[in-house]
Structure formats: C-alpha cells, structure tokens
Amino acid sequence: FERAPRLNHGYVDPADCSTYDRSSKPDQCLMGSSDAQNASAAASFVSNGLTFVTSSLMGSISDERGRRGIMLLGIFLSLLGPMCLVMLQLVDTMSPTYYYVANASTGLVNWIAVALSALSDVMPKQWRAPSFGLLLAGFSCGFAFSPLLALLFSHLGVSILSLSLLSAGFLYAVFFLPETLPPEIAQEARRARTVDPAEETTADCLARNMLRPLRELSILNRNTLFRLLSALAFFSGMSSSADQSLLIYYLEERMAFNDGDVAVLFMIFGLLGIFVQGVVLKPLNEAVGEKNVVVTAFFFGALHNSLYGLAKSKADIFVGVAIGTLTGMSFPTISAIKSNNVEEHEQGRIQGALYSLSSLASAVGPASLRFVYHLTKDNKYPGPGTMFLFAAALYLFACFCACALPKDKANSRSSIKERKPIMLSAGGNVDGHQSNDTVDSQYGSSLSSNKSEYQ
C-alpha cells in the first residue's frame, strides 16, 4: 500500500500514507491504495482460479505418487510471497507486482488439501472430523496472535518474522514429514486410473490429459450425497469468504473500528476458534454425529451474519464474531464426511475437489455481497448491512440442505456399526478388528468392498 503511491502516482512526501487520517490523506495515497486493492483482488482471483483448476488434479496425483512431495512443493510456494514482501521493504525500486505474482502462484498447489488427505491416510473414520479441526485450529492460532506482532515489531520486523516462521516450517517438513500414503493404496490408485495405450490414439491421450482437471472434479457429482455436500460447501463458502474479505472494510467504514478494535476482533476469533476446533468439535461430533454438527454450524453461521447486518454497536460485532467461530466446525466435518464415503485411493482427489469448489465460492461470494452492498448502501436501516443478511440467507439455505443428508452416510459411527456384520463374515472380530486376509489397512481406515455403493 505504501509503494504504489510513490511508484505510480508521484507521491514524494517522506511521511508514509498510513500516518494520515482519512480526511487529510493526499490524493496520491488514495489512488495508490486503490491500485493496491485492485492488484490484491486480481492476485486473489488468479490464485482462486488456479486452485479451482489444479487442486483436484494435485490431490489425484498425490493418491498415485504420495503426499509428501506435493506438500513440500505447496509449502515452498507459500514462502515466495513473504520473501518478496521482505525484499520490497529492502529495495526501494522493486515493483509490488512481484509480490502479487508470488501470492497468486500459491494457487498452483493447495497443500492444505493434501494435508487433509494425509490425515485421512492415518486416522480412522470417526476421528477424521476432529483431526481436520485440529489442523485448522492452527490457523485460528495465527489469527489470535498475529495482530500482537504489529504492536511489537515494525512492518519490516513482522515480515522477516513471518518469512522465518514459514522457512522453519518448510525445513521441518523437509527433514521430518513422513510419507503417509501406503504403497498398496498408491498402486491401487494408479491401477484404477491407468488407460491401456493400445486403446487410445495420440489425440485421445492429449485430450484425456488436457481434460483431466475437469474429470477429477466430476467426483463431486458422483451421487446425491456428494451433490448435497458440494452445495453445502459452495453456499457456506460464499458467505465465509465474503466475511473474511469484506468485514474489516465494512467495520472500519461503518462502525468506526480502529486498529485496537481490529486486534480485539482477531483475538476473539482466533482464541475461540482454537477452543471450538480443538475442544468442542470432537465431543460434539461423538454426541450428535457429523450431520447434526454441520446443521448446527450453519445455524450459527446464519445467526452471526444476521448480527453483523443488524449491529448498531461494536459490542454487537464482537458477539457476532464469537458466535461465528462455531461456524468453523462445518468445513472439517464436510471434509470428513466426503473422506469417509470414498475409496482410500481417492482421498487426495476428493479433498482437492472440495478445495476447488471452495476456491470458486471464494471468487463468487465477495462479488455477490458487494453487488448487494451497492444496491442497498443508501437505503435506510439496515442499509449496507443487508449484504450480511444476504449471507445469512445463504447459510440458512445450506442449513436446510444439511438436514437432507442421509444419516447412515453422513455419520461415521453409523457406517462403522453397519460394517460389523460384514467384518465378522470376512473373518473379523466382534470388536471390529479384522484378520490379515481382509482389506483393512494398518492406517485405521478400510477400503470399501462395494465400489458401486458410491458410484
């Protein structure tokens, strides 16, 4: 934001644009801020577009070749943005374009989707939703404490610390991250997706490879359950992505939020997010099942967006943010339901496809709410807050869709109970352990013996 006014609009004042308040900010700063927001939006659009095209493909490749290499590539790409940000502050003539291009490149490999697949390799079905929640709780931890860094360090100091932490994580992954995909599962994935070269021409082979990203996405249309889950992920993703990208701007413009208020907001969101994902999700999942967890999460999603739209004070917003952390239970639970209803050699493909859908929602959601904002910003109360009421309506629609989920497919414990007679007839024990001639793997999750059930 500081570089664009100087490079693009001739701003020469030694003072940074951030030192001015809104009423006295020079025109060059305003135009530079607009340039930066446009570039950020373009980078986000490109990143989401790349994720939509490549995420399911990368997930499918990880089913065949292993998780570790693709995760390392994704983590490395995530280093490029912070690296460019540090260089921008050290080299006065460097163009911000490098930073936005580096950020956009992270969409090529979504390592979070592969990480969820790796967890699916090693976790039994009934523990997948809580384990996914623990992974996402790490992001909540970052949200909780990152605002404090801005109070303790300079902009350059925060950037260097961010790059250092990511670099340490990358090095840790290089030396200590194990491969979780069992060789027999990888072999099964390659066998299932292999095409006999004698049965296709060169043109057919070219077309097959070019259309593979779209073909991998077709898993979302496999059956009614997956179509319902995809609708849930899309409509809730529209609302959640819009909340993330638009809420701060709305609060600063309409509710007079300052830096301290924003820090408190992130603190509430982060700390309660850790509590919900790390403490609440597992016992709630065991008590009511995945289906009811999703319904509950979407109900609170509608409630907290309604509070945003109708808020008249900062306290209303803080209450809404606190309630909104319960909505975070939906994504890991939906991911777990889909993971539990595919073959073990399709774990990467389904998680990648789900992230592709989420990236599409991330592109459509903010634009939809901005459209509602422009239509209603000059109206009487709730006026511009109507866009959050629209988001609440999307959550309500997703909530009704969640009620239609078949309990026997959505709840992992129901499917485990249904498998016991099959396991007994296949040589297993009453407690669910199988003998060596069955298809359960040592990683705690089993290959389905009836592929047609999910096709």
C-alpha positions in Angstrom: 0.0 0.0 0.0 2.9 2.4 0.6 4.9 1.5 -2.5 2.1 2.1 -5.1 1.6 5.9 -4.4 5.3 6.5 -4.8 5.8 4.4 -7.9 2.5 5.0 -9.8 1.4 8.5 -8.7 4.4 10.6 -7.8 4.0 10.7 -4.1 7.3 12.1 -2.6 6.4 13.1 0.9 8.8 11.4 3.4 5.9 10.5 5.7 4.1 7.2 4.9 0.5 7.4 3.8 -0.5 5.4 6.9 0.3 8.4 9.1 -2.6 10.5 7.6 -6.2 10.1 8.8 -9.0 9.6 6.3 -10.0 13.2 5.9 -6.4 14.5 5.2 -4.9 11.7 3.2 -3.4 13.0 -0.1 -5.0 12.0 -3.4 -1.8 10.1 -4.4 -2.2 7.9 -1.3 -5.9 7.3 -2.1 -5.1 6.4 -5.7 -2.2 4.2 -4.6 -4.4 2.4 -2.1 -7.0 1.8 -4.9 -4.2 0.4 -7.1 -3.0 -1.9 -4.3 -6.6 -3.2 -3.6 -7.1 -3.8 -7.3 -3.8 -5.7 -7.6 -4.7 -7.7 -4.4 -8.1 -8.6 -5.9 -6.5 -9.6 -9.2 -4.0 -11.8 -7.4 -6.7 -13.4 -5.3 -8.8 -14.0 -8.5 -5.8 -15.7 -10.2 -5.0 -17.7 -7.2 -8.5 -19.0 -6.8 -8.7 -19.7 -10.5 -5.5 -21.8 -10.3 -6.8 -23.6 -7.2 -10.1 -24.4 -9.0 -8.2 -25.9 -11.9 -5.4 -27.7 -10.2 -6.5 -28.7 -6.7 -8.4 -31.8 -7.6 -5.6 -32.7 -10.1 -2.9 -32.4 -7.4 -5.0 -34.3 -5.0 -5.4 -37.1 -7.5 -1.6 -37.1 -8.3 -0.9 -37.4 -4.5 -3.1 -40.5 -4.5 -0.8 -42.0 -7.1 2.6 -40.6 -6.2 2.4 -39.8 -2.5 1.5 -36.8 -0.3 5.0 -35.7 0.8 6.4 -34.2 -2.4 3.3 -32.3 -3.3 3.0 -30.9 0.2 6.6 -29.7 0.1 6.0 -28.0 -3.2 2.9 -26.2 -1.8 4.7 -25.1 1.3 7.7 -23.8 -0.8 5.3 -21.7 -3.0 3.8 -20.2 0.2 7.3 -18.9 1.0 7.5 -16.8 -2.1 5.0 -14.1 -1.1 6.6 -13.3 2.3 10.1 -13.4 0.6 9.0 -10.8 -1.9 7.4 -8.7 0.8 10.7 -8.5 2.7 12.6 -7.6 -0.5 10.1 -4.9 -1.2 10.9 -3.2 2.0 14.6 -3.5 1.5 14.8 -2.5 -2.2 13.1 0.9 -2.8 12.8 0.5 -6.6 11.3 -3.0 -6.5 7.8 -3.3 -8.1 5.0 -4.7 -5.9 4.0 -6.8 -9.0 6.5 -9.4 -7.9 4.7 -9.8 -4.5 1.2 -10.2 -6.1 2.5 -12.7 -8.7 4.1 -14.7 -5.9 0.9 -14.7 -3.9 -1.1 -15.8 -6.9 1.3 -18.7 -7.5 0.2 -20.3 -4.3 -3.0 -21.4 -6.0 -1.0 -23.9 -8.1 -0.6 -26.3 -5.2 -3.0 -26.2 -2.3 -1.0 -28.0 0.4 -3.9 -27.9 2.9 -6.0 -30.2 0.8 -3.1 -32.6 0.6 -2.6 -32.3 4.3 -6.2 -33.3 4.9 -5.6 -36.3 2.6 -2.6 -37.3 4.7 -4.6 -37.2 7.8 -7.2 -39.4 6.2 -4.4 -41.9 5.5 -3.6 -42.4 9.2 -6.9 -41.6 11.1 -9.9 -43.9 11.5 -13.2 -42.5 10.1 -14.7 -41.4 13.4 -11.7 -39.3 14.3 -11.2 -37.5 10.9 -13.5 -34.5 11.6 -11.8 -33.7 14.9 -8.3 -34.2 13.4 -9.2 -31.9 10.5 -10.5 -29.4 13.0 -7.1 -29.5 14.9 -5.3 -28.8 11.7 -7.5 -25.8 11.0 -7.1 -24.7 14.7 -3.5 -23.9 13.8 -4.8 -21.1 11.5 -7.0 -19.8 14.3 -3.9 -19.6 16.5 -2.3 -17.4 13.8 -5.4 -15.2 13.7 -5.3 -14.8 17.5 -1.7 -13.7 17.9 -0.7 -12.1 14.6 -2.3 -8.7 15.5 0.0 -8.5 18.5 3.1 -8.8 16.3 2.2 -5.5 14.7 2.4 -3.9 18.1 5.7 -5.4 19.0 7.6 -5.1 15.7 8.0 -2.7 12.7 6.5 -3.6 9.4 9.9 -5.0 8.2 10.3 -6.9 11.5 6.9 -8.6 11.1 7.7 -9.5 7.5 11.0 -11.0 8.5 9.4 -13.0 11.4 6.7 -14.3 9.1 9.3 -15.4 6.5 11.4 -17.0 9.2 8.5 -19.0 10.7 7.4 -20.2 7.2 11.0 -21.2 6.4 11.3 -23.1 9.6 8.1 -24.9 8.9 9.4 -25.8 5.4 12.7 -27.1 6.7 10.9 -29.1 9.4 8.7 -30.7 6.7 11.7 -31.5 4.5 13.5 -33.4 7.3 10.7 -34.8 9.4 7.5 -35.0 7.4 6.8 -38.7 6.7 5.0 -40.2 3.7 1.6 -41.3 4.9 0.3 -43.0 1.7 0.6 -46.8 1.9 2.3 -48.3 -1.2 -0.6 -50.6 -1.8 -3.0 -47.7 -1.9 -0.9 -45.8 -4.4 -0.7 -48.9 -6.6 -4.4 -49.3 -6.5 -4.9 -45.6 -7.4 -2.5 -46.0 -10.4 -4.3 -49.1 -11.5 -7.7 -47.6 -11.3 -6.6 -44.6 -13.4 -4.4 -46.3 -16.0 -5.6 -46.4 -19.6 -4.4 -49.1 -22.0 -2.2 -47.2 -24.6 -3.4 -49.6 -27.3 -7.0 -48.4 -26.8 -6.4 -44.7 -27.5 -4.8 -42.6 -30.2 -2.4 -39.8 -29.6 -5.2 -37.3 -29.9 -7.2 -39.2 -27.4 -4.3 -39.2 -25.0 -3.7 -35.5 -25.4 -7.4 -34.7 -24.9 -7.6 -37.0 -21.8 -4.6 -35.2 -20.2 -5.9 -31.7 -21.0 -9.4 -32.5 -19.6 -8.1 -34.4 -16.6 -8.6 -31.5 -14.1 -12.3 -31.3 -15.1 -12.6 -35.1 -15.0 -11.2 -35.2 -11.5 -13.8 -32.7 -10.4 -16.6 -35.0 -11.6 -16.2 -36.9 -8.3 -18.4 -34.1 -6.7 -21.3 -35.3 -8.9 -20.9 -39.0 -8.1 -24.1 -39.4 -6.1 -26.8 -37.5 -4.2 -24.8 -37.3 -1.0 -21.8 -35.7 -2.8 -24.1 -33.2 -4.6 -25.7 -32.2 -1.4 -22.3 -31.8 0.3 -21.0 -29.8 -2.6 -24.0 -27.4 -2.4 -23.3 -27.0 1.4 -19.6 -26.3 0.8 -20.3 -23.8 -2.0 -23.1 -21.7 -0.4 -21.4 -21.6 3.0 -18.1 -20.9 1.3 -19.6 -17.9 -0.4 -20.6 -16.4 2.9 -17.5 -17.3 4.8 -15.1 -15.9 2.1 -17.1 -12.7 1.9 -17.0 -12.3 5.7 -13.2 -12.7 5.6 -12.6 -10.2 2.8 -15.3 -7.6 3.4 -16.0 -7.5 7.1 -12.9 -5.4 8.1 -13.6 -2.8 5.4 -17.2 -2.6 6.5 -16.4 -2.2 10.1 -13.8 0.5 9.5 -16.1 2.4 7.3 -19.5 2.0 9.0 -18.7 1.1 12.6 -15.6 3.3 13.2 -13.3 0.4 14.1 -9.7 1.3 14.7 -6.6 -0.8 14.9 -7.2 -1.7 18.5 -10.7 -2.9 17.8 -9.5 -5.0 14.9 -6.8 -6.6 17.1 -9.5 -7.4 19.7 -11.7 -8.9 16.9 -8.9 -11.1 15.7 -8.1 -12.2 19.2 -11.7 -13.2 19.9 -11.9 -15.1 16.6 -8.6 -16.8 17.0 -8.8 -17.9 20.6 -12.4 -19.1 20.4 -11.6 -20.7 17.1 -8.9 -22.8 18.8 -11.3 -23.7 21.5 -14.1 -24.7 19.1 -11.9 -26.7 16.7 -9.7 -28.3 19.4 -12.1 -28.8 22.3 -15.7 -28.6 21.2 -15.7 -30.4 17.8 -14.7 -33.9 18.9 -17.1 -34.4 21.8 -19.9 -32.8 19.8 -19.2 -35.0 16.9 -19.4 -38.1 19.1 -22.6 -36.9 20.8 -24.7 -35.9 17.8 -22.9 -37.1 14.7 -21.4 -35.3 11.7 -24.8 -34.5 10.2 -26.0 -32.5 13.2 -22.7 -30.8 13.6 -23.0 -29.4 10.1 -26.6 -28.3 10.7 -25.6 -26.6 14.0 -22.6 -24.9 12.4 -24.7 -23.5 9.6 -27.4 -22.3 12.0 -24.8 -20.3 13.9 -23.4 -19.0 10.6 -26.8 -17.5 9.8 -27.0 -16.1 13.3 -23.7 -14.4 13.3 -24.1 -12.9 9.9 -27.5 -11.6 11.0 -25.8 -9.9 13.9 -23.3 -8.3 11.5 -26.0 -6.9 9.4 -28.2 -5.6 12.2 -25.4 -4.4 14.5 -25.6 -0.9 15.9 -22.6 -1.1 18.2 -19.1 -2.6 18.4 -20.3 -5.0 21.1 -22.8 -6.5 18.7 -20.0 -7.2 16.3 -17.8 -8.8 18.9 -20.7 -11.1 20.0 -21.3 -12.0 16.3 -17.6 -12.9 15.9 -17.7 -15.1 19.0 -20.7 -16.9 17.7 -19.2 -17.2 14.2 -16.4 -19.3 15.5 -18.9 -22.2 15.8 -19.4 -22.0 12.1 -15.8 -23.1 11.6 -16.9 -26.7 12.5 -18.6 -27.1 9.1 -15.6 -27.3 6.8 -13.6 -30.1 8.6 -16.8 -32.0 9.1 -17.9 -31.8 5.5 -14.4 -32.8 4.5 -14.6 -35.8 6.9 -18.0 -36.9 5.5 -16.7 -36.9 2.0 -13.5 -38.7 3.1 -15.5 -41.4 4.7 -17.5 -42.1 1.6 -14.8 -42.6 -1.0 -12.2 -45.3 -1.5 -8.8 -45.0 0.2 -7.2 -44.4 -3.2 -9.4 -41.4 -3.7 -8.7 -39.4 -0.6 -6.5 -36.8 -2.3 -8.9 -36.5 -5.2 -11.9 -35.7 -3.0 -10.1 -33.3 -0.8 -8.7 -31.5 -3.8 -12.1 -31.3 -5.5 -13.6 -29.9 -2.3 -10.9 -27.2 -2.2 -11.5 -26.4 -5.9 -15.2 -25.8 -5.1 -14.2 -23.7 -2.2 -12.0 -21.6 -4.4 -14.9 -21.0 -6.8 -17.0 -19.9 -3.8 -14.3 -17.6 -2.6 -14.4 -15.8 -6.0 -18.2 -15.6 -6.3 -19.0 -14.9 -2.7 -17.4 -11.4 -2.2 -18.6 -10.2 -5.6 -22.2 -11.3 -4.8 -22.1 -9.5 -1.4 -20.5 -6.4 -3.0 -23.4 -6.3 -5.5 -25.9 -6.4 -2.7 -24.0 -3.7 -0.9 -24.1 -1.3 -3.9 -27.9 -1.9 -4.2 -28.6 -1.2 -0.6 -25.9 1.1 0.8 -28.1 4.2 0.6 -31.2 2.6 2.0 -32.5 3.0 5.5 -31.5 0.6 8.3 -30.0 -1.9 7.9 -28.8 -0.3 4.7 -25.3 -1.6 3.8 -25.7 -4.3 6.4 -28.1 -6.0 4.1 -25.2 -7.8 2.4 -24.6 -9.7 5.6 -28.3 -10.6 5.8 -28.0 -12.0 2.3 -25.0 -14.1 3.6 -27.2 -15.3 6.5 -29.8 -16.4 4.0 -27.2 -18.4 2.2 -26.3 -20.1 5.4 -30.0 -20.9 6.1 -30.3 -22.5 2.7 -27.2 -24.6 3.4 -28.7 -25.5 6.8 -31.9 -26.9 5.1 -29.7 -28.8 2.6 -27.7 -30.3 5.6 -31.0 -31.6 7.1 -31.4 -33.7 3.9 -28.1 -35.5 4.4 -28.7 -39.3 4.9 -27.7 -40.1 8.4 -26.3 -43.5 7.6 -23.8 -42.0 5.1 -23.0 -38.7 6.9 -22.3 -40.1 10.4 -19.1 -42.1 10.7 -20.3 -44.2 13.7 -23.4 -45.3 11.8 -21.2 -46.6 9.0 -18.9 -48.4 11.4 -21.9 -50.2 13.0 -23.2 -51.2 9.6 -19.8 -52.7 8.6 -19.5 -55.0 11.7 -21.6 -57.9 10.2 -19.5 -57.7 7.0 -16.3 -57.7 9.0 -17.5 -60.7 11.0 -18.3 -62.7 7.8 -14.9 -61.7 6.4 -13.0 -63.1 9.4 -13.0 -60.1 11.7 -13.6 -60.0 15.4 -16.6 -58.6 17.2 -14.7 -55.6 18.4 -14.1 -54.6 14.8 -10.6 -55.9 14.3 -10.0 -57.9 11.1 -7.8 -60.8 10.3 -4.9 -60.4 7.8 -6.9 -61.6 4.8 -9.3 -58.6 4.9 -8.9 -55.2 3.3 -8.4 -53.0 6.4 -5.1 -51.2 6.3 -2.7 -50.7 9.2 -3.6 -47.0 9.0 -7.0 -47.3 10.6 -9.3 -46.9 7.6 -10.6 -49.6 5.2 -11.1 -50.0 1.5 -14.8 -50.3 0.6 -15.5 -53.7 -0.8 -18.5 -52.4 -2.7 -17.4 -49.7 -5.1 -20.8 -49.4 -6.7 -22.3 -48.1 -3.5 -20.6 -44.7 -4.1 -20.7 -44.6 -7.9 
